[in-house]
Amino acid sequence: MFKLYHLVKEYGSGICSDEEAISDFTTVTKNFMETAVALYHAVRNMAYKGQHQELFLKLDFNKYFSRYT
């Protein structure tokens, strides 16, 4: 979240047109997805063991992360 904030602050409206900004944005997006999927897997494993099942259901309520398993 903070990385995205800093990108927008640094590039402003140029974030959509500057090639370096687009590259940085792509990197931030990729890192965020990797972290989110890792969190999903950790919570899923805990839910399979009987822990934090509600959190797992709330985290993937629309089955979005299930596509990345």
DADA-V157773 format. One record per backbone hydrogen bond with DSSP energy under -0.5 kcal/mol. NH is the residue of the N-H (numbers start at 1). CO is the residue of the C=O. If there is no record, write none. Layout:
# DADA-V157773
((NH,CO) (NH,CO))
This chain:
# DADA-V157773
((5,1) (6,2) (7,3) (8,4) (9,5) (10,6) (11,7) (12,8) (14,11) (15,12) (16,13) (17,14) (18,14) (22,18) (23,19) (24,20) (25,21) (26,22) (27,23) (28,24) (29,25) (30,26) (31,27) (32,28) (33,29) (34,30) (35,31) (36,32) (37,33) (38,34) (39,35) (40,36) (41,37) (42,38) (43,39) (44,40) (45,41) (46,42) (47,43) (48,44) (49,45) (50,47) (51,46) (56,52) (57,53) (58,54) (59,55) (60,56) (61,58) (63,60) (67,63) (67,64) (68,65) (69,66))
